[in-house]
């Protein structure tokens, strides 16, 4: 599709699904289709594959008219060595380092910008501002930040040059990223920045003036890997891996996190999201539905790669479109309906999003039931009356009269049941509501008895 065709077809679909933002892979002009744009050579040019710059502007404008934000993947981490690119632009290492121990990525066989050279840093910073000012995008996501931060990234001993203090930190890249974020947030346009940073580098999403890198958000790669590992484990063994569900809350507020299920996990033999789930076909769909509800109710913003919202079974292929015909299958259509309902519930329930980056917004109810692979927790908003309560059963065994403590008396409305028949489930639930009883449990004065569906998640809100 062209940019304008995307504006006409993708934007209404995303709006109807209840999403708030679209993030696009890099569109700065690139020579190799198989790089998906992550090896750009023209950082000031929207790729002509899909139209002219004004066509891209029309796509951005269509997003804004529909109330959607647009985030752009922006790649200052490496650039290809194509002869018509910037590599050895004047016959010398003008943009990159001359020494291959500093100037070449061993993983991708691409070049590395010399961030310590003022002209190079200004060139890159101008590119970021160009996309913000000329196309009014709402944020940039910087790819492969870890590869920029570490001089020894993916290198063996003797293959890298320490910094002036003998360390492995790339001091020039740190200064560059801090200046980048000062400029992004200094624009005053409301735009944000996101880091794909895969290590435990501290304060990635903390302000520059307190020593952070200054990003608005950081991808939570640890949560992603733990969750996918757990969901790919046979339920009979999940009790031994309960920590995969709970460990992330130990560091959930160290950064402003985005929970990503991204393109990197859907390619190169890793398989689609639905095929990462374990069990027979019914169980795989049930696992996916429960996983998505768990994701939507955990602290952090959400990022879902295209096709996962209807459980595309084929691994993503950049050469062909998505398998939209699968929506004729009730199981796939059920996942799509669930994602849409989760989106609108999330947007309309302050307890699920208002304190995403504040520890006051989350409290475990029962974190220790590893034997039955059940977890329950409360999400809160700023108002004491803003309460959502979540319980997940990650075994294929329904639980009758399962008692759980709740934070307040009264009625709790069952807003989402991932086992509902309209989502493709078996219909085990609570007829839309449960009522608290004065039976102390889990540190609360009140508790409720619920029917837990097999491989299902329930989301309640308090009246």
C-alpha positions as CSV (number, residue, x, y, z in Angstrom):
1,X,0.0,0.0,0.0
2,X,1.0,3.6,-0.5
3,X,1.0,6.1,2.3
4,X,-2.3,7.5,1.2
5,X,-3.8,4.0,1.0
6,X,-2.6,3.3,4.5
7,X,-4.3,6.5,5.6
8,X,-7.6,5.3,4.0
9,X,-7.5,1.7,5.3
10,X,-5.1,1.2,8.2
11,X,-6.1,4.3,10.2
12,X,-9.8,3.5,10.4
13,X,-9.0,-0.1,11.3
14,X,-6.7,0.9,14.1
15,X,-9.2,3.5,15.3
16,X,-12.0,1.0,15.4
17,X,-9.8,-1.5,17.3
18,X,-9.4,1.0,20.1
19,X,-5.6,1.5,19.8
20,X,-4.2,4.9,20.6
21,X,-1.0,4.9,18.6
22,X,0.6,3.4,15.5
23,X,4.4,2.7,15.5
24,X,5.9,2.2,12.1
25,X,9.2,0.5,11.2
26,X,11.8,2.9,9.8
27,X,10.8,4.8,6.6
28,X,14.0,6.8,6.1
29,X,15.1,5.7,2.7
30,X,17.0,2.4,2.6
31,X,18.4,0.3,-0.2
32,X,17.7,-3.3,1.0
33,X,14.1,-4.4,1.5
34,X,15.2,-7.2,3.8
35,X,16.5,-4.8,6.4
36,X,12.9,-3.5,7.0
37,X,14.4,0.0,7.0
38,X,16.9,-0.6,9.8
39,X,19.8,0.1,7.4
40,X,18.9,3.6,6.2
41,X,21.2,5.7,4.0
42,X,19.0,8.8,3.6
43,X,17.9,10.1,7.1
44,X,16.0,13.0,5.7
45,X,13.9,11.2,3.0
46,X,10.7,9.1,3.5
47,X,11.2,6.1,1.4
48,X,9.8,6.5,-2.1
49,X,8.5,2.9,-2.1
50,X,5.1,4.2,-0.8
51,X,4.9,7.7,-2.2
52,X,6.3,11.2,-2.0
53,X,7.0,13.2,1.2
54,X,3.6,14.9,0.9
55,X,1.9,11.5,0.8
56,X,3.6,10.6,4.1
57,X,2.5,13.9,5.5
58,X,-1.1,12.9,4.5
59,X,-0.7,9.6,6.4
60,X,0.4,11.4,9.5
61,X,-2.4,13.9,9.3
62,X,-4.9,11.1,8.8
63,X,-3.6,9.6,12.1
64,X,-4.0,12.8,13.9
65,X,-7.5,13.5,12.6
66,X,-8.5,10.1,13.8
67,X,-7.0,10.8,17.3
68,X,-4.1,8.5,16.8
69,X,-0.5,9.3,17.6
70,X,2.3,8.1,15.3
71,X,5.7,6.9,16.5
72,X,8.5,6.4,14.1
73,X,11.4,4.0,14.4
74,X,14.6,6.1,13.9
75,X,17.9,4.5,13.5
76,X,21.1,6.3,14.5
77,X,22.7,3.1,15.7
78,X,24.2,1.9,12.4
79,X,24.2,2.6,8.7
80,X,25.0,0.4,5.8
81,X,28.3,0.5,3.9
82,X,26.6,0.7,0.4
83,X,28.8,2.8,-1.9
84,X,25.9,5.2,-2.5
85,X,25.5,5.8,1.2
86,X,27.5,7.7,3.8
87,X,30.2,5.2,4.3
88,X,33.6,6.7,3.5
89,X,31.7,9.5,1.9
90,X,34.7,11.5,0.8
91,X,37.1,8.6,0.6
92,X,37.8,8.8,4.3
93,X,36.0,7.8,7.5
94,X,34.0,11.0,7.5
95,X,30.9,9.8,9.4
96,X,32.2,6.6,11.0
97,X,35.3,5.7,12.9
98,X,38.3,4.7,10.9
99,X,39.3,1.9,13.3
100,X,37.1,-1.2,12.7
101,X,37.2,-1.8,16.5
102,X,35.0,1.3,16.8
103,X,33.5,1.7,13.4
104,X,32.0,-1.6,12.4
105,X,29.1,-3.6,13.9
106,X,30.2,-7.3,13.8
107,X,26.6,-8.6,14.1
108,X,25.3,-6.7,11.1
109,X,28.4,-5.8,9.1
110,X,27.3,-2.2,9.2
111,X,29.1,1.0,10.1
112,X,28.9,2.9,13.4
113,X,28.6,6.7,13.5
114,X,31.3,8.7,15.2
115,X,29.1,10.3,17.8
116,X,32.0,12.3,19.2
117,X,32.4,14.3,16.0
118,X,30.3,17.4,16.3
119,X,29.4,17.5,12.7
120,X,28.2,13.9,12.8
121,X,26.2,14.4,16.0
122,X,24.6,17.6,14.5
123,X,23.7,15.7,11.3
124,X,21.9,13.0,13.3
125,X,20.2,15.4,15.6
126,X,19.0,17.5,12.7
127,X,17.4,14.3,11.2
128,X,15.4,13.7,14.4
129,X,14.2,17.2,14.5
130,X,13.4,17.1,10.8
131,X,10.9,14.2,11.3
132,X,9.3,16.0,14.3
133,X,9.1,19.5,12.7
134,X,8.3,18.6,9.0
135,X,6.0,15.6,9.5
136,X,4.7,16.3,13.0
137,X,5.3,12.7,14.2
138,X,4.5,12.1,17.9
139,X,7.7,10.4,18.9
140,X,10.7,8.4,17.9
141,X,11.8,4.9,19.0
142,X,15.5,4.5,18.9
143,X,16.6,1.0,17.8
144,X,19.5,-1.0,19.3
145,X,20.4,1.5,22.0
146,X,22.5,-1.1,23.8
147,X,24.8,-1.4,20.7
148,X,25.4,2.4,21.0
149,X,26.1,2.4,24.7
150,X,28.7,-0.3,25.0
151,X,32.1,-0.2,23.2
152,X,32.4,-3.9,23.6
153,X,28.9,-4.7,22.3
154,X,29.1,-8.2,20.7
155,X,32.9,-8.1,20.7
156,X,35.5,-10.4,22.2
157,X,38.4,-9.2,24.2
158,X,40.9,-7.3,22.1
159,X,38.3,-6.3,19.5
160,X,37.3,-3.0,21.1
161,X,38.9,0.2,22.4
162,X,38.2,1.3,26.0
163,X,37.1,4.8,26.7
164,X,39.3,7.5,28.2
165,X,38.7,6.0,31.7
166,X,39.4,2.4,30.7
167,X,35.7,1.5,30.7
168,X,33.4,-0.1,28.2
169,X,30.8,2.8,28.1
170,X,30.6,4.8,24.9
171,X,30.8,8.3,26.4
172,X,30.2,10.0,23.1
173,X,27.1,8.0,22.5
174,X,25.8,8.8,26.0
175,X,26.3,12.5,25.4
176,X,24.6,12.2,22.0
177,X,21.5,10.4,23.4
178,X,21.1,12.9,26.2
179,X,21.3,15.8,23.8
180,X,18.8,14.0,21.5
181,X,16.3,13.7,24.2
182,X,16.8,17.3,25.4
183,X,15.9,18.4,21.9
184,X,12.9,16.1,21.5
185,X,11.3,17.2,24.7
186,X,12.5,20.8,24.3
187,X,10.5,21.1,21.1
188,X,7.4,21.5,23.2
189,X,5.3,19.6,20.7
190,X,4.3,16.8,23.1
191,X,6.5,14.3,21.3
192,X,8.2,11.5,23.2
193,X,11.1,9.1,22.7
194,X,11.4,5.4,23.3
195,X,14.5,3.3,23.7
196,X,15.0,-0.3,22.7
197,X,17.7,-1.0,25.3
198,X,18.2,-4.7,26.1
199,X,20.5,-4.5,29.1
200,X,20.1,-3.2,32.7
201,X,21.6,0.3,31.9
202,X,20.3,2.5,34.7
203,X,17.9,5.4,34.3
204,X,17.3,5.1,30.5
205,X,13.9,6.8,31.0
206,X,15.0,9.3,33.6
207,X,15.7,13.0,32.9
208,X,19.1,14.1,31.8
209,X,19.3,16.6,34.7
210,X,19.3,13.7,37.2
211,X,21.8,11.7,35.3
212,X,19.5,9.7,33.1
213,X,19.6,9.2,29.3
214,X,16.4,11.3,29.0
215,X,14.1,8.9,27.1
216,X,10.4,9.0,27.7
217,X,10.0,5.2,27.8
218,X,12.0,2.0,27.6
219,X,11.0,-1.3,26.1
220,X,10.8,-3.9,28.8
221,X,12.7,-6.7,27.1
222,X,12.9,-8.7,30.3
223,X,9.2,-8.9,30.7
224,X,8.8,-9.9,27.1
225,X,11.2,-12.8,27.4
226,X,9.9,-14.0,30.7
227,X,6.3,-13.9,29.6
228,X,6.9,-15.7,26.3
229,X,9.0,-18.4,28.1
230,X,6.2,-19.0,30.5
231,X,3.5,-19.1,27.9
232,X,5.5,-21.6,25.8
233,X,5.8,-23.9,28.9
234,X,3.4,-26.8,29.2
235,X,0.9,-26.0,32.0
236,X,1.8,-29.1,34.0
237,X,5.3,-27.6,34.5
238,X,4.3,-23.9,34.9
239,X,4.4,-24.2,38.7
240,X,8.1,-24.5,38.4
241,X,8.3,-21.3,36.4
242,X,6.0,-19.1,38.4
243,X,8.8,-16.6,38.9
244,X,8.5,-15.7,35.2
245,X,5.2,-14.1,35.9
246,X,6.2,-12.3,39.1
247,X,9.8,-11.3,38.8
248,X,9.1,-8.3,36.5
249,X,7.3,-6.5,39.3
250,X,10.6,-6.2,41.2
251,X,11.9,-3.7,38.7
252,X,8.7,-2.6,37.0
253,X,9.1,1.0,38.3
254,X,12.8,1.4,37.7
255,X,11.9,2.8,34.3
256,X,8.9,4.1,32.4
257,X,8.3,0.8,30.6
258,X,6.5,-0.3,27.4
259,X,5.6,-4.0,27.3
260,X,6.5,-5.1,23.8
261,X,5.5,-8.1,21.8
262,X,7.4,-6.8,18.8
263,X,8.5,-7.7,15.3
264,X,11.8,-9.1,16.4
265,X,9.9,-12.0,18.1
266,X,7.9,-12.9,15.0
267,X,10.7,-13.5,12.4
268,X,13.7,-15.6,11.6
269,X,12.2,-18.9,12.7
270,X,10.9,-17.6,16.1
271,X,7.3,-18.1,14.9
272,X,4.2,-16.1,15.3
273,X,2.8,-15.1,18.7
274,X,0.0,-17.8,18.5
275,X,2.5,-20.5,17.7
276,X,4.6,-19.6,20.8
277,X,1.7,-20.8,22.9
278,X,1.7,-24.4,24.1
279,X,-0.9,-27.1,23.7
280,X,-3.4,-28.2,21.1
281,X,-5.2,-25.6,18.9
282,X,-7.9,-24.8,21.5
283,X,-5.3,-24.4,24.3
284,X,-3.0,-22.2,22.1
285,X,-5.8,-19.8,21.5
286,X,-6.9,-19.9,25.1
287,X,-3.3,-19.3,26.2
288,X,-3.0,-16.3,23.8
289,X,-6.2,-14.7,25.1
290,X,-5.1,-15.1,28.7
291,X,-1.6,-13.8,27.8
292,X,-3.1,-10.7,26.2
293,X,-5.3,-9.9,29.2
294,X,-2.4,-10.4,31.5
295,X,-0.3,-8.0,29.4
296,X,-3.0,-5.3,29.2
297,X,-3.4,-5.3,33.0
298,X,0.3,-5.3,34.0
299,X,2.0,-2.0,34.7
300,X,3.4,-0.4,31.5
301,X,2.2,0.7,28.1
302,X,1.4,-1.9,25.5
303,X,2.9,-2.6,22.1
304,X,1.5,-5.4,19.9
305,X,3.0,-6.3,16.5
306,X,0.6,-6.3,13.5
307,X,-1.2,-9.6,12.9
308,X,-0.9,-10.6,16.6
309,X,-4.3,-8.9,17.3
310,X,-6.0,-11.6,15.3
311,X,-3.6,-14.5,16.0
312,X,-1.9,-14.7,12.6
313,X,-0.4,-18.2,12.5
314,X,2.2,-17.7,9.8
315,X,5.5,-16.0,10.8
316,X,5.7,-12.4,9.6
317,X,7.0,-12.0,6.0
318,X,7.9,-8.5,4.9
319,X,7.3,-9.5,1.3
320,X,3.6,-10.2,1.6
321,X,0.6,-8.9,3.5
322,X,-1.1,-10.2,6.6
323,X,-3.5,-13.2,6.5
324,X,-6.7,-11.2,6.8
325,X,-8.7,-14.1,5.6
326,X,-8.2,-15.7,9.0
327,X,-10.9,-13.4,10.4
328,X,-13.5,-15.7,8.8
329,X,-12.4,-18.3,11.4
330,X,-14.3,-17.7,14.8
331,X,-11.1,-18.5,16.8
332,X,-9.1,-15.7,15.1
333,X,-12.1,-13.3,15.1
334,X,-12.5,-14.0,18.8
335,X,-8.9,-12.9,19.5
336,X,-9.5,-9.7,17.5
337,X,-12.7,-8.9,19.4
338,X,-10.9,-9.5,22.7
339,X,-8.0,-7.1,21.8
340,X,-10.5,-4.5,20.8
341,X,-12.5,-4.9,24.0
342,X,-9.2,-4.8,26.0
343,X,-8.2,-1.6,24.3
344,X,-11.5,0.2,25.1
345,X,-11.6,-1.2,28.7
346,X,-8.0,0.0,29.2
347,X,-8.8,3.5,27.8
348,X,-12.0,3.9,29.9
349,X,-10.7,2.4,33.2
350,X,-8.3,4.8,34.8
351,X,-7.2,2.1,37.3
352,X,-5.6,0.2,34.4
353,X,-3.5,3.0,33.0
354,X,-3.4,6.2,35.2
355,X,-0.6,4.9,37.5
356,X,1.3,2.7,35.0
357,X,4.6,4.2,36.1
358,X,3.8,4.5,39.8
359,X,4.1,1.7,42.3
360,X,0.9,2.9,44.0
361,X,-1.0,1.6,40.9
362,X,-0.3,-2.1,41.5
363,X,-0.7,-4.5,44.4
364,X,-0.5,-8.2,44.4
365,X,-3.5,-10.0,45.9
366,X,-2.1,-13.6,45.7
367,X,1.3,-13.9,44.2
368,X,2.3,-17.3,45.7
369,X,-0.1,-19.9,44.3
370,X,2.5,-21.5,42.1
371,X,1.0,-25.0,42.6
372,X,-2.2,-24.0,40.7
373,X,-0.5,-21.4,38.5
374,X,-3.0,-18.7,39.5
375,X,-2.1,-15.1,40.2
376,X,-4.4,-12.2,41.2
377,X,-3.7,-8.5,41.6
378,X,-5.3,-5.1,42.0
379,X,-4.7,-2.0,39.7
380,X,-5.5,1.4,41.1
381,X,-6.0,4.9,39.8
382,X,-5.4,8.2,41.7
383,X,-9.0,8.2,43.0
384,X,-9.5,5.6,45.8
385,X,-12.7,4.5,43.9
386,X,-10.7,3.7,40.8
387,X,-10.1,-0.1,41.3
388,X,-9.7,-3.0,38.9
389,X,-9.1,-6.5,40.1
390,X,-7.5,-9.2,37.9
391,X,-7.2,-13.0,38.3
392,X,-5.4,-15.3,35.9
393,X,-5.6,-19.1,35.8
394,X,-2.8,-20.5,33.6
395,X,-3.8,-24.1,33.8
396,X,-6.5,-25.9,31.7
397,X,-8.4,-26.8,34.9
398,X,-11.5,-24.7,35.8
399,X,-11.7,-23.7,39.5
400,X,-15.0,-23.6,41.2
401,X,-15.6,-21.4,44.3
402,X,-12.1,-20.1,44.3
403,X,-11.9,-17.5,47.0
404,X,-9.8,-14.4,46.7
405,X,-9.4,-11.3,48.8
406,X,-10.7,-8.0,47.4
407,X,-9.9,-4.4,48.5
408,X,-13.4,-3.2,49.2
409,X,-16.9,-4.4,49.8
410,X,-19.7,-4.4,47.2
411,X,-20.3,-5.7,43.7
412,X,-17.5,-6.4,41.2
413,X,-18.5,-6.4,37.6
414,X,-16.9,-9.0,35.3
415,X,-15.7,-6.7,32.5
416,X,-13.5,-9.2,30.6
417,X,-13.6,-13.0,30.6
418,X,-11.1,-14.3,28.1
419,X,-13.0,-17.7,28.1
420,X,-16.2,-16.0,26.9
421,X,-17.8,-17.8,24.0
422,X,-17.7,-14.7,21.9
423,X,-13.9,-14.8,22.1
424,X,-13.8,-18.5,21.2
425,X,-13.7,-19.8,24.8
426,X,-15.8,-22.4,26.7
427,X,-18.0,-19.9,28.6
428,X,-16.9,-20.6,32.1
429,X,-17.5,-17.5,34.1
430,X,-19.5,-15.6,36.8
431,X,-22.6,-14.4,35.0
432,X,-21.2,-10.9,34.8
433,X,-20.6,-10.1,38.5
434,X,-19.5,-11.3,41.9
435,X,-20.2,-9.9,45.4
436,X,-17.8,-9.4,48.2
437,X,-18.4,-11.2,51.5
438,X,-17.0,-10.3,55.0
439,X,-14.6,-13.1,54.9
440,X,-11.0,-11.9,55.5
441,X,-8.4,-13.2,53.0
442,X,-5.1,-12.1,51.4
443,X,-4.8,-9.2,53.7
444,X,-8.2,-7.8,52.9
445,X,-11.3,-7.7,55.1
446,X,-13.5,-8.8,52.1
447,X,-13.3,-11.7,49.7
448,X,-15.2,-13.1,46.8
449,X,-15.8,-16.6,45.4
450,X,-15.3,-16.9,41.7
451,X,-15.4,-19.5,38.9
452,X,-12.0,-19.4,37.2
453,X,-12.1,-20.5,33.6
454,X,-9.5,-22.9,32.2
455,X,-6.5,-21.0,30.7
456,X,-8.4,-17.8,31.3
457,X,-8.1,-14.3,32.8
458,X,-10.9,-12.3,34.4
459,X,-10.9,-8.5,34.8
460,X,-13.3,-7.0,37.3
461,X,-14.1,-3.4,38.2
462,X,-15.6,-2.3,41.5
463,X,-19.0,-0.4,41.5
